Amino acid sequence: MLDKDYKDRGILMDKNTKKVKVKQLTKDNFKPYGEVIITEGEFKIINQGNGKKWNNLINFDMFEDGGKVNLGLLRTKYLKPVFNQMERHHYTSQIFISLGRGKSLVAVAPVSEKYPDPEKVEVFLMEEGQGISFNRKVWHHSLFPLNKEQDYVLIMRGGNFPPDVELVAFKDNVSIEIVF
């Protein structure tokens, strides 16, 4: 089977395609890869009783050697849930918080020395009202919005430091297909 959209992205759907089932995103099952941002637990009432504020939801890991906060917006188009490469960042964690009402898929693999292991890829469903923070060096793919496109607040390290993104294709032309 060869779909034009996959072919345009350099992805062949064949015997080298591994299917990965989507899991629920929880603080416990995402812990090896980072943290889940969700409004639960203790909060403070602010603004004359009109608001709730949750503090210290995650740890930022980006200030070493003078790192600064880079606050950006990311607009991601809908992608068919198939991929053949992942990326990681050596000097920063990355935080994604959805600005829309849609759900997204989060594909990750454990830290490894050179390549992401397709046998260890996990995929989580990020619900409305959740965000995620990838730990440094965790392999991940860009988020897969389940709507046509999705906007996210993106927080990561800014400032002057070496190039931080490493993009690597899976060995042996392996592709991952996300299934529900």
C-alpha positions in Angstrom: 0.0 0.0 0.0 1.4 3.4 -1.0 -0.5 6.5 -0.1 0.5 9.7 -2.1 0.6 11.8 1.1 3.0 9.4 2.8 5.1 9.1 -0.4 5.4 12.9 -0.5 6.8 12.8 3.0 9.2 10.0 2.1 7.2 7.3 4.0 6.6 3.9 2.5 3.7 1.9 4.0 5.1 -1.7 3.8 6.4 -4.5 6.0 8.7 -2.0 7.7 5.7 -0.2 9.2 5.2 -0.7 12.9 1.8 0.1 14.4 1.7 1.8 17.8 -1.5 2.1 19.8 -2.5 5.4 21.5 -2.5 5.5 25.3 -4.1 7.8 27.7 -1.9 10.6 28.8 -1.3 10.6 32.6 1.4 12.0 34.8 2.5 8.5 35.7 2.7 6.9 32.2 4.4 10.0 30.7 6.9 10.5 33.5 9.9 8.8 31.6 9.5 11.4 28.9 8.6 14.6 30.8 5.6 16.1 32.6 1.9 16.6 32.0 0.5 20.0 32.5 -3.0 19.9 33.9 -5.1 21.9 36.4 -5.4 19.6 39.3 -4.3 19.7 42.9 -3.9 22.7 45.1 -4.7 26.2 43.8 -5.1 29.7 45.0 -8.2 31.9 44.6 -7.1 35.2 43.0 -8.7 38.3 41.4 -11.2 38.9 44.1 -12.5 35.3 43.9 -12.9 35.3 40.1 -10.0 33.1 39.3 -8.1 30.0 40.3 -4.3 29.8 40.0 -2.2 26.7 39.9 1.5 27.3 40.6 4.7 25.3 39.8 3.0 22.8 37.5 6.3 21.6 36.0 10.0 22.2 36.2 11.7 24.3 33.5 15.0 22.8 32.4 16.4 25.6 30.2 18.3 28.1 32.4 21.8 26.4 32.5 24.6 28.7 31.4 22.5 31.7 30.9 19.5 30.2 29.0 16.5 32.4 28.7 12.8 31.7 28.1 11.7 31.6 24.5 7.9 31.9 24.4 6.5 31.2 21.0 3.4 30.1 19.2 3.3 27.0 17.0 0.6 26.3 14.4 0.6 22.7 13.3 -1.3 21.4 10.4 -3.2 18.1 10.5 -0.8 15.2 9.5 -1.8 11.7 8.9 -0.5 9.7 11.9 2.5 8.1 10.3 6.1 9.1 10.7 9.7 7.8 10.0 11.8 10.2 12.1 12.0 11.9 15.5 13.8 14.8 17.0 15.4 15.7 20.4 16.9 18.8 22.1 20.1 18.5 24.1 19.9 21.9 25.9 16.3 22.5 26.7 13.1 20.9 27.7 10.1 21.9 25.5 6.7 22.8 26.7 3.5 22.6 24.5 0.2 24.0 25.7 -2.8 23.8 23.3 -4.6 27.1 22.6 -7.5 25.3 21.0 -10.3 22.9 21.8 -8.8 20.0 19.9 -7.0 16.9 21.0 -3.5 15.9 19.9 -1.3 12.9 19.7 2.1 12.9 21.4 4.7 10.5 20.0 7.8 9.9 22.2 10.7 7.4 22.6 13.2 7.1 25.5 16.5 8.9 25.6 19.2 6.9 23.7 22.7 7.6 22.6 22.3 7.9 18.8 18.9 6.8 17.3 15.3 6.6 18.5 14.3 2.9 18.9 11.0 2.4 16.9 10.3 -0.6 19.1 10.1 1.7 22.2 7.9 4.5 20.6 4.9 5.3 22.7 1.9 7.5 21.7 -0.3 9.4 24.1 -3.6 11.2 23.6 -3.3 14.8 24.9 -6.9 15.9 25.8 -8.3 19.4 25.8 -7.0 21.2 28.8 -3.7 19.3 29.0 -0.2 20.3 28.0 3.2 18.5 28.0 6.8 19.2 28.8 9.4 17.0 27.1 12.6 16.3 29.1 15.9 17.1 27.5 17.1 14.5 25.0 13.7 12.7 24.8 13.0 11.7 21.3 9.7 13.1 20.0 7.8 13.9 16.9 5.9 17.2 16.3 2.4 16.9 17.8 -0.3 15.4 15.7 -3.5 17.6 16.0 -6.7 15.6 15.5 -8.3 18.7 14.1 -7.4 20.3 10.8 -4.8 22.5 12.5 -4.0 23.4 16.1 -2.2 26.3 17.8 0.1 25.7 20.8 2.1 27.9 23.1 5.7 26.7 22.8 8.1 27.4 25.6 11.8 26.4 25.3 15.3 27.8 25.8 16.2 31.0 24.0 19.5 32.9 24.0 22.9 32.1 22.5 23.7 28.4 22.7 24.8 25.7 20.2 22.2 24.4 17.7 19.8 22.3 19.7 17.6 20.2 17.4 18.7 16.7 16.2 16.4 15.2 13.6 17.0 11.5 12.9 15.2 9.0 10.7 14.6 5.5 12.0 17.1 2.8 10.9 16.1 0.3 8.2 13.4 2.6 6.7 11.0 1.8 9.5 7.8 3.9 9.8 5.4 4.2 12.7 1.7 4.2 12.1 -0.4 5.4 15.0 -3.6 3.5 15.6 -6.5 3.8 18.1 
